[in-house]
Amino acid sequence: MSESKPAGRRAAVVRRRRVDVLVALAILLPTVVALALGAIGDEQSPVAGPQPPGTAELTSATVVCPGGTRATSSTRVGRAPGVAGGELEVLTAPADGAEAVPGAPVTADTAGSAVVPDSSGPVVLDGRGAAAPGVVAGRDDPLAVPECRAPAYDEWLVGLGATARYATTLELVNPDDGEAVVDVALSDADGPVEEPALRGIQVPAHGVHRIDLAASAPRRELTAAHVTVTRGRVTLTARTTRDQLGRGRVTTDFLPTQAAPDTDNLILGLPAGARGASLLVANPGDDEVRARVRLVTAEATFTPTDAPEVAVGPHAMQEVDLGPLLSGDNGTGVVGLVVESEDPVVASVRLVSRKDLVLLAPAIEVREPTAAVLPTGEKTLLLGHALRTGVVHVTSYDADGTVLREDQVEVAPDRAASLALPPEAVLVAVEPRNTRIAGVVSMPTGGAQPGLATLRLRPAETHARIPVVSPD
């Protein structure tokens, strides 16, 4: 009996301790679980937030070539390097026609380039499936070479004219089956310009709509334009004519567009001996912008001691005379200029070379292999905008697809590189290595009608950007 009592007390003690542990767990466990859930909730999901778009091989592509400057003008189509290619559907319009109609399809592949029949007017090239990636095209006009490119929805033009002496005609090409609608907002040195005739411009299906600014929106001052497509797709071209009204040659060039304002605008293609050169800068912002001009040579990019500071008011445009900046020692070896600003601006250069109008716009960044279709004749490739020292591989082809020459061009930051191309070349493939680049082909002509044409390199469209949709 005396030994059983202690055992009972030990059992009672053990039971009381078990009850204490259970109570403690009942109190602590919910707190621990809540803290753990809170910690898990604070962790960042690997797919949360904005994600960069993915890419997929292009399966549908449209390239539009504006009408040429000659009745015998023709369009040639080729491919970017490494693209197999295939058959393209074709729409063509007469030089002064208002509608593009189906034409004979053309095949452009790695074997060479092809000429589109009856293509003096606007041409629409449409690729599907394997024929979509890497379509490049161009015209054979020697003095004014327009850019063949995909439709765009939002872009800028700087330096439009609307007088008898200096007139711009906007050519709008709608490649699709439905109607397109376009708004053109103008601005000059004083700010926005109200032109109701340039709002809600309707371009019918497969239509070509031309607007002579001297007739529809005449004004003595040059203007900048912000062009937005509010419905459908459109490719815009600004054909500009300089007419001395019987006192000299009538010459035409195409004012290139700028996709978006930038703080670092590189303009390549300034020729030696140019006269009447002026820089036009437009400010799309709400505050005044100050920009500076630097000159580009093969050795360096530098700021001349007498370089002006360009002040541009909000939603306004300013013109700067480049004559003093390019004269004397400053202009020796200059092939381009850079417009730098704290806030984004759009810019262009207007000049006369050998009595021929020349219009230049900022060069376009290229990171992947691309190609350009060119007319035969003397030509020089100018390269700049390199981030680091690198090499650019250039291959020139003739009309039969035969390789004329392969070249390696060394590029470096803050300088321009140049390469004389074979005169017989009609397709030039450009492949940057190790760095981005931007480039312009300069094409001087002689004879009875001397002058200068330029054409910017453009990225070849080989892949589509696919947006990434992530959970909330």
Order of alpha helices (4+ residues) and beta strands (2+ residues): alpha-beta-beta-beta-beta-beta-beta-beta-beta-beta-beta-beta-beta-beta-beta-alpha-beta-beta-beta-beta-beta-beta-beta-beta-beta-alpha-beta-beta-beta-beta-beta-beta-beta-beta-beta-beta-beta
